[in-house]
Amino acid sequence: MNGGHSGGAHVAVVGGGLAGITTALALQETGVRTTLYEARPRLGGATHSFDRDGLTVDNGQHIFLKCCTAYRGLLERLDALDRVSVQERFDVRVLDPDGPAGRLRRAKAPGPLHFVPALARYALLPPADRLRAVRASLALDRLDPDDPSLDGLAMGAWLAGHGQGPRAREALWELFVTAALNIGLDDAALGPAAMVCQTALLGRSDAADIGVASVPLGDLHGTIAAAKIERDGGRIHLGAKVSAVVAGPKLLVNGSPAGADAVVVAVPHRAAASLVPPEACPDRSRWAGLGSSPIVNVHVVYDRPVMDEPFVAAVGSPVQWVFDRTGVSGLTGGQYLAVSVSAADSWIDTPTAELREVYLAALERLFPAARRARVTDFFVTRERHATFRQSPGSGALRPGSATRLPWLFLAGAWTDTGWPDTMEGAVRSGLTAARLVRRHLRETARRAGAEEVTGR
């Protein structure tokens, strides 16, 4: 579609996270004018940065995998592929404070065989558990993640029924499922858990290769994205709180009305439920059932290097994943580590002093060099509503992008994207919303043309 199809149409996008950014960019590429309204003083939504004593700190560690094709497409749109680093081959060192480390490194073989050698050599599992893990993986690969019945089942119960004991759960399945879904195995819905494992671990051989931003997220999803939107003719209003979306269509922005030809609401489900008119989504009260699941990030700055890899995972420890943030943050001496703790319900309200005591001791057990290092800074970031709670039954609560009002659409990682609540899901939702908006604008223009021809 080109600009002629839109007939000079104007679309309002509410929310400047990844879903809203993607919606605006995808529409503008086809000649549709967009105005993006964001209540915060920045773009990026749940992925942002802040300054602390000369360091540039991301609010949390956000990674992507090579199978995240939509997110990588967004980076390409932003001309920012050179601002991320992606592994040449999936390779993760897994530390255990009570024994030798393990390593999971994919082979150069077609999926799902590429992980069989890694499991066969995985030192953190006894040989019998490794064999059972391979069998469970193959059984998981035969499931249909889109089968609605899987949404009502828990991943933990399914694993137990396929011979996965406590050690296999901790040393293998939790590493990936809890990090991807931000929920414990016993509370995770089987459908999205199977989808993640099939797509990332059992699909294309390079699907799970890990990518991380090599610049602060505030630059990548904020500054760079804003510049691209405005360069392409879009308008951005920061500090612009939308309190209502009504027929017209119209928005109430900071108490003043603003018009548009179509509206995309790209905010979290709690905010969307209060914005969307009842006639658009009569069941919007059900969205509250999606709940939320928290993430805690523990940030530690040492006076010297203590970890010699870009990131590691851990088992048998309150530490889950650790990332070296030294270069990205701008630190010039010592080392800055960020510990990412998913499904952090038990930690979200823990005082920082107690977290310091627990996590510094845990890091010393994992990294002997930390015992000789001095901690020059310690702080904690908490995302109480990091994702929706991807538990059994949650899939049935996720709405599609279209609503009962032809001019109003939804976007966000919480909508029915076919993916869990991730950056990839957010971008996919924005692409879907943009596609449906374009279709609506074409139909509106076609009807207007027909009426003009018939003289009505």
C-alpha positions as CSV (number, residue, x, y, z in Angstrom):
1,M,0.0,0.0,0.0
2,N,1.2,3.5,-0.6
3,G,0.1,6.9,0.7
4,G,-2.7,7.1,-1.8
5,H,-4.5,4.2,-0.2
6,S,-4.6,6.0,3.1
7,G,-6.1,9.2,1.6
8,G,-4.2,11.4,4.0
9,A,-5.4,9.4,7.0
10,H,-4.1,10.0,10.4
11,V,-3.6,7.3,13.1
12,A,-3.1,7.9,16.8
13,V,-1.0,5.4,18.7
14,V,-1.3,5.4,22.5
15,G,1.8,4.1,24.2
16,G,5.5,4.4,23.2
17,G,6.8,1.0,24.1
18,L,8.0,-1.5,21.5
19,A,4.4,-2.3,20.4
20,G,3.6,1.4,19.8
21,I,6.9,2.2,18.2
22,T,6.5,-0.8,15.8
23,T,3.0,0.2,14.9
24,A,4.0,3.8,14.1
25,L,7.0,2.8,12.0
26,A,5.1,0.1,10.0
27,L,2.3,2.6,9.3
28,Q,4.6,5.4,8.3
29,E,6.4,3.1,5.8
30,T,3.2,2.9,3.9
31,G,2.4,6.6,3.9
32,V,0.1,6.8,6.9
33,R,0.6,9.8,9.2
34,T,0.9,8.8,12.9
35,T,1.0,10.6,16.2
36,L,2.4,8.7,19.1
37,Y,1.3,9.6,22.6
38,E,3.4,8.5,25.6
39,A,2.7,9.5,29.2
40,R,6.3,9.0,30.3
41,P,9.1,11.5,29.3
42,R,10.7,8.9,27.0
43,L,10.0,6.1,24.6
44,G,10.8,2.4,25.2
45,G,8.1,1.3,27.6
46,A,9.3,-1.5,29.9
47,T,12.8,-1.3,28.3
48,H,14.6,1.9,29.4
49,S,17.8,3.3,30.9
50,F,18.7,5.8,33.6
51,D,21.9,7.5,34.9
52,R,23.5,6.6,38.2
53,D,26.7,8.3,39.3
54,G,28.1,8.3,35.7
55,L,26.8,4.9,34.8
56,T,24.1,4.3,32.2
57,V,21.9,1.6,33.7
58,D,19.2,-0.4,31.9
59,N,16.2,-1.1,34.1
60,G,16.6,-4.8,33.4
61,Q,18.5,-7.1,31.2
62,H,16.6,-7.8,28.1
63,I,17.8,-10.4,25.6
64,F,16.5,-11.7,22.3
65,L,17.2,-14.9,20.4
66,K,17.9,-15.3,16.7
67,C,14.4,-16.8,16.2
68,C,13.0,-13.4,17.2
69,T,12.6,-12.4,13.6
70,A,10.1,-9.5,14.2
71,Y,12.3,-7.8,16.8
72,R,15.4,-8.2,14.6
73,G,13.2,-6.7,11.8
74,L,12.6,-3.7,14.1
75,L,16.3,-3.3,14.6
76,E,16.8,-3.3,10.9
77,R,14.0,-0.7,10.5
78,L,15.9,1.4,13.0
79,D,19.2,0.8,11.2
80,A,20.5,-0.5,14.5
81,L,21.6,-4.1,13.8
82,D,25.2,-2.9,14.5
83,R,24.0,-1.9,18.0
84,V,23.5,-5.5,19.2
85,S,25.7,-8.5,19.5
86,V,24.5,-12.0,18.7
87,Q,26.3,-15.3,19.5
88,E,27.8,-17.2,16.6
89,R,26.5,-20.3,18.2
90,F,24.3,-20.9,21.3
91,D,26.7,-21.4,24.2
92,V,25.9,-21.0,27.8
93,R,28.1,-21.8,30.8
94,V,26.0,-22.9,33.8
95,L,27.5,-22.5,37.2
96,D,26.7,-24.6,40.3
97,P,28.1,-23.3,43.7
98,D,28.2,-26.9,45.0
99,G,30.1,-28.5,42.1
100,P,31.7,-28.2,38.7
101,A,30.2,-26.0,36.0
102,G,28.2,-27.3,33.1
103,R,28.0,-26.1,29.5
104,L,25.2,-26.1,26.9
105,R,26.5,-25.5,23.4
106,R,24.7,-26.5,20.3
107,A,26.2,-28.6,17.7
108,K,26.3,-27.8,14.0
109,A,23.5,-30.1,13.1
110,P,19.9,-29.6,12.0
111,G,17.3,-29.1,14.7
112,P,16.2,-30.7,17.0
113,L,19.4,-32.9,16.8
114,H,21.6,-29.8,17.4
115,F,21.0,-30.0,21.2
116,V,21.3,-33.8,21.6
117,P,25.2,-33.7,22.0
118,A,24.9,-30.8,24.4
119,L,22.5,-32.7,26.6
120,A,24.6,-35.9,26.3
121,R,27.6,-34.1,27.7
122,Y,25.8,-31.8,30.2
123,A,27.8,-32.3,33.4
124,L,25.1,-30.9,35.7
125,L,22.8,-33.9,35.0
126,P,23.5,-37.6,35.8
127,P,23.7,-39.7,32.6
128,A,20.2,-41.3,33.2
129,D,18.7,-37.8,33.6
130,R,20.3,-36.7,30.3
131,L,18.7,-39.5,28.4
132,R,15.3,-38.8,30.0
133,A,15.7,-35.1,29.1
134,V,16.3,-36.0,25.5
135,R,13.1,-38.2,25.5
136,A,11.1,-35.4,27.1
137,S,12.4,-32.9,24.6
138,L,11.3,-35.1,21.7
139,A,7.9,-35.6,23.3
140,L,7.6,-31.8,23.8
141,D,8.4,-31.3,20.2
142,R,5.3,-33.3,19.2
143,L,2.9,-31.1,21.1
144,D,0.8,-28.5,19.3
145,P,1.2,-25.2,21.3
146,D,-2.0,-23.8,19.6
147,D,-4.1,-26.6,21.1
148,P,-6.4,-24.8,23.5
149,S,-6.2,-27.7,26.0
150,L,-2.5,-27.1,26.6
151,D,-3.4,-23.6,27.9
152,G,-5.1,-25.3,30.8
153,L,-2.2,-27.5,31.8
154,A,1.0,-26.7,33.8
155,M,4.5,-27.3,32.4
156,G,5.7,-28.6,35.8
157,A,3.0,-31.4,35.9
158,W,3.8,-32.3,32.2
159,L,7.5,-32.6,33.0
160,A,6.9,-34.7,36.0
161,G,4.8,-37.0,33.9
162,H,7.7,-37.3,31.5
163,G,10.3,-38.4,34.0
164,Q,11.8,-35.0,34.8
165,G,12.9,-35.0,38.4
166,P,13.9,-32.1,40.6
167,R,17.5,-31.9,39.3
168,A,16.5,-31.9,35.6
169,R,13.9,-29.2,36.4
170,E,16.4,-27.0,38.1
171,A,19.5,-27.6,36.0
172,L,17.7,-27.6,32.6
173,W,14.1,-26.6,32.2
174,E,14.0,-23.7,34.7
175,L,17.0,-22.1,33.0
176,F,15.0,-21.5,29.9
177,V,11.3,-21.7,30.7
178,T,11.4,-19.4,33.8
179,A,13.6,-16.9,32.0
180,A,11.3,-16.9,28.9
181,L,7.9,-16.9,30.6
182,N,8.9,-15.1,33.9
183,I,7.0,-17.8,35.9
184,G,8.0,-21.0,37.7
185,L,7.5,-24.3,36.0
186,D,4.6,-25.4,38.3
187,D,2.8,-22.2,37.5
188,A,3.6,-21.9,33.8
189,A,1.0,-22.8,31.1
190,L,2.1,-25.7,29.0
191,G,1.1,-24.1,25.7
192,P,3.5,-21.1,25.7
193,A,6.2,-23.2,27.4
194,A,6.0,-25.7,24.6
195,M,6.0,-22.9,22.1
196,V,9.2,-21.4,23.5
197,C,11.0,-24.8,23.7
198,Q,9.9,-25.8,20.2
199,T,10.8,-22.5,18.6
200,A,14.0,-21.7,20.4
201,L,15.5,-25.0,21.5
202,L,14.0,-27.6,19.1
203,G,13.5,-25.6,15.9
204,R,16.2,-24.2,13.6
205,S,19.6,-25.0,14.8
206,D,20.5,-21.3,15.2
207,A,17.2,-20.3,16.7
208,A,18.4,-20.0,20.3
209,D,21.6,-18.1,19.6
210,I,21.5,-15.2,22.2
211,G,21.5,-11.5,21.3
212,V,22.1,-8.6,23.7
213,A,22.2,-4.9,23.1
214,S,25.6,-3.4,22.9
215,V,24.3,0.1,23.7
216,P,21.9,1.2,26.4
217,L,18.2,0.3,25.8
218,G,17.4,4.0,26.3
219,D,19.4,4.7,23.2
220,L,18.2,1.7,21.2
221,H,14.4,1.8,21.9
222,G,14.2,5.4,22.9
223,T,16.5,8.0,21.2
224,I,17.1,6.0,18.0
225,A,13.4,5.0,17.7
226,A,12.2,8.5,18.3
227,A,14.5,10.0,15.7
228,K,13.4,7.4,13.1
229,I,9.7,8.0,13.7
230,E,10.1,11.8,13.4
231,R,12.4,11.5,10.4
232,D,9.7,9.5,8.6
233,G,7.1,12.2,9.3
234,G,5.5,11.0,12.5
235,R,4.9,13.1,15.6
236,I,5.7,12.2,19.2
237,H,4.1,13.7,22.3
238,L,5.9,12.8,25.5
239,G,4.3,13.5,28.9
240,A,1.0,13.1,27.1
241,K,-1.4,11.1,29.2
242,V,-4.4,9.7,27.3
243,S,-7.3,9.3,29.8
244,A,-10.0,8.2,27.4
245,V,-10.7,6.9,23.9
246,V,-14.2,7.7,22.6
247,A,-16.2,7.5,19.4
248,G,-15.2,10.0,16.8
249,P,-12.6,8.6,17.1
250,K,-11.2,11.0,19.7
251,L,-8.7,10.9,22.5
252,L,-8.6,12.9,25.7
253,V,-4.9,13.9,26.0
254,N,-3.9,15.8,29.1
255,G,-7.5,16.8,29.4
256,S,-7.8,18.1,25.8
257,P,-9.5,16.4,22.8
258,A,-7.5,15.1,19.9
259,G,-8.9,13.5,16.7
260,A,-7.7,10.7,14.4
261,D,-9.1,8.4,11.7
262,A,-8.0,5.2,13.7
263,V,-6.6,4.5,17.1
264,V,-4.2,1.9,18.3
265,V,-4.1,1.3,22.1
266,A,-0.6,-0.1,22.8
267,V,-0.4,0.0,26.6
268,P,-0.3,-2.8,29.3
269,H,-3.6,-4.6,29.9
270,R,-4.3,-2.8,33.2
271,A,-4.2,0.6,31.4
272,A,-5.9,-0.6,28.2
273,A,-8.9,-1.9,30.2
274,S,-9.6,1.6,31.5
275,L,-9.1,3.3,28.1
276,V,-11.0,1.1,25.7
277,P,-14.8,1.9,25.5
278,P,-17.1,-0.9,26.7
279,E,-18.7,-1.3,23.3
280,A,-15.3,-2.1,21.8
281,C,-14.4,-4.9,24.1
282,P,-17.4,-5.9,26.3
283,D,-15.2,-8.5,28.1
284,R,-12.4,-6.1,28.9
285,S,-12.9,-6.7,32.6
286,R,-11.5,-10.2,32.1
287,W,-8.1,-8.8,31.2
288,A,-7.5,-8.3,34.9
289,G,-7.2,-12.1,35.2
290,L,-3.9,-11.9,33.3
291,G,-2.4,-10.5,36.5
292,S,1.3,-9.7,36.6
293,S,4.6,-11.4,37.3
294,P,7.6,-9.4,38.7
295,I,11.3,-9.3,37.8
296,V,14.1,-8.1,40.1
297,N,17.5,-7.0,38.9
298,V,20.4,-6.8,41.3
299,H,23.2,-4.5,40.1
300,V,26.7,-4.9,41.6
301,V,29.8,-2.8,40.7
302,Y,33.2,-4.3,41.7
303,D,36.5,-2.6,41.8
304,R,38.0,-5.4,39.6
305,P,36.8,-8.0,37.1
306,V,35.3,-11.1,38.8
307,M,33.5,-12.8,35.8
308,D,35.3,-13.5,32.5
309,E,32.3,-14.2,30.2
310,P,29.6,-11.9,28.8
311,F,26.9,-13.8,30.7
312,V,26.4,-17.1,32.6
313,A,23.5,-19.0,34.1
314,A,23.4,-20.5,37.6
315,V,21.6,-23.3,39.4
316,G,21.4,-24.1,43.1
317,S,21.6,-20.4,43.8
318,P,19.3,-17.4,44.1
319,V,21.3,-16.1,41.1
320,Q,19.6,-17.1,37.8
321,W,21.5,-15.3,35.0
322,V,24.4,-12.8,35.3
323,F,25.4,-10.3,32.6
324,D,28.6,-8.2,32.3
325,R,27.3,-4.6,31.8
326,T,30.7,-2.9,32.2
327,G,31.1,-1.7,28.6
328,V,27.5,-0.8,27.9
329,S,27.2,1.2,31.1
330,G,30.3,3.3,30.3
331,L,32.2,2.0,33.4
332,T,36.0,2.5,32.8
333,G,37.4,0.6,35.8
334,G,36.3,-2.5,37.6
335,Q,33.3,-4.6,36.5
336,Y,29.5,-4.1,36.6
337,L,27.4,-7.2,36.8
338,A,23.6,-7.3,36.6
339,V,21.8,-10.3,38.0
340,S,18.4,-11.0,36.4
341,V,15.9,-12.7,38.7
342,S,12.7,-13.8,36.9
343,A,9.5,-15.0,38.6
344,A,10.6,-12.8,41.5
345,D,7.5,-12.9,43.7
346,S,9.5,-13.9,46.8
347,W,12.0,-11.0,46.3
348,I,9.9,-8.1,44.9
349,D,9.3,-6.6,48.4
350,T,12.6,-7.7,50.0
351,P,14.6,-4.7,51.4
352,T,17.7,-3.8,49.5
353,A,19.9,-4.4,52.5
354,E,18.7,-8.0,52.7
355,L,19.1,-8.5,48.9
356,R,22.6,-7.2,49.2
357,E,23.5,-9.8,51.9
358,V,21.9,-12.7,50.0
359,Y,23.2,-11.9,46.5
360,L,26.7,-10.7,47.3
361,A,27.2,-14.0,49.2
362,A,25.7,-16.0,46.3
363,L,28.0,-14.2,43.8
364,E,31.1,-15.0,45.9
365,R,30.1,-18.7,45.8
366,L,29.9,-18.6,42.0
367,F,32.9,-16.3,41.3
368,P,35.8,-16.9,43.7
369,A,37.4,-13.6,42.4
370,A,34.5,-11.7,44.0
371,R,35.7,-12.7,47.4
372,R,38.8,-10.6,46.9
373,A,37.0,-7.7,45.2
374,R,35.5,-4.6,46.8
375,V,31.9,-3.7,46.1
376,T,31.8,0.0,45.0
377,D,28.1,0.1,44.3
378,F,25.0,-2.0,44.9
379,F,21.5,-1.2,43.9
380,V,18.3,-3.0,42.9
381,T,15.7,-2.3,40.2
382,R,12.2,-3.8,40.5
383,E,9.6,-4.3,37.8
384,R,6.5,-5.3,39.7
385,H,4.4,-5.7,36.6
386,A,7.2,-6.9,34.2
387,T,4.9,-9.3,32.3
388,F,1.5,-10.7,32.6
389,R,1.2,-14.0,34.5
390,Q,1.6,-16.7,31.9
391,S,-0.2,-19.4,34.0
392,P,-2.8,-22.0,32.9
393,G,-5.9,-20.3,31.5
394,S,-4.1,-17.1,30.6
395,G,-4.1,-17.8,26.9
396,A,-7.9,-17.7,26.7
397,L,-7.8,-14.2,28.3
398,R,-5.5,-12.6,25.6
399,P,-7.6,-10.5,23.1
400,G,-6.9,-10.2,19.4
401,S,-5.9,-6.9,17.9
402,A,-9.3,-6.0,16.4
403,T,-12.1,-4.8,18.5
404,R,-15.8,-4.3,17.9
405,L,-15.2,-0.8,16.9
406,P,-13.8,-0.8,13.3
407,W,-11.4,2.1,14.0
408,L,-9.9,0.8,17.3
409,F,-7.2,-1.7,17.6
410,L,-5.1,-3.2,20.5
411,A,-1.3,-3.9,20.6
412,G,1.0,-5.1,23.3
413,A,2.9,-8.3,24.3
414,W,-0.2,-9.2,26.4
415,T,-2.5,-9.5,23.3
416,D,-2.9,-12.8,21.4
417,T,0.4,-12.7,19.5
418,G,1.2,-16.5,19.5
419,W,4.3,-15.6,21.6
420,P,4.9,-15.1,25.3
421,D,5.1,-11.7,26.9
422,T,8.5,-10.7,25.4
423,M,10.0,-8.0,23.2
424,E,9.3,-10.3,20.2
425,G,5.7,-10.6,21.2
426,A,5.4,-6.8,21.6
427,V,6.8,-6.1,18.1
428,R,4.6,-8.8,16.5
429,S,1.6,-7.2,18.1
430,G,2.5,-3.8,16.5
431,L,2.9,-5.4,13.1
432,T,-0.5,-7.0,13.4
433,A,-2.1,-3.8,14.5
434,A,-0.5,-1.8,11.6
435,R,-1.7,-4.4,9.1
436,L,-5.3,-4.2,10.4
437,V,-5.3,-0.4,10.5
438,R,-4.2,-0.3,6.9
439,R,-7.0,-2.7,5.9
440,H,-9.5,-0.5,7.7
441,L,-8.2,2.6,6.0
442,R,-8.4,1.0,2.6
443,E,-12.0,-0.1,3.2
444,T,-13.0,3.3,4.5
445,A,-11.4,5.0,1.4
446,R,-13.2,2.4,-0.9
447,R,-16.6,3.1,0.7
448,A,-16.0,6.9,0.5
449,G,-15.1,6.5,-3.2
450,A,-18.2,4.4,-3.9
451,E,-20.4,6.9,-2.2
452,E,-18.9,9.8,-4.2
453,V,-19.5,7.9,-7.5
454,T,-23.1,7.1,-6.6
455,G,-23.7,10.7,-5.5
456,R,-24.7,9.9,-2.0
